[in-house]
Amino acid sequence: GKDLYTTINLPFHKLILGSEEMIDVFGKKVTIKVPPKTNSEAVLRVKKQGMVTSFVQGDLYVKLKLALPKIVSPEYNEVVQQLKLLEEQSHG
């Protein structure tokens, strides 16, 4: 088909706060906007960034996956613990 599919890994703060990401699609740079509070495994559609055929241009579908850090510093761990407490308080 004319549509293209790709997957990118993002750290958790970019999924929660939102971000702009530049990805390479066959040598062409495409910027995608990740909305705040996006879930892992969400798929964003970028219109007219897929394959070009005679008269039609397909879309680009970007699957977002959560990328956890391989190394967690004590400071990072402390912040995650604080987030855990905030979530527990807000969910009663």
Secondary structure, 3 states (H helix, E strand, C coil): CCCEEEEEEECHHHHHHCEEEEEEECCEEEEEEECCCCCCCCEEEECCCCCECCCCECCEEEEEEECCCCCCCHHHHHHHHHHHHHHHHHCC
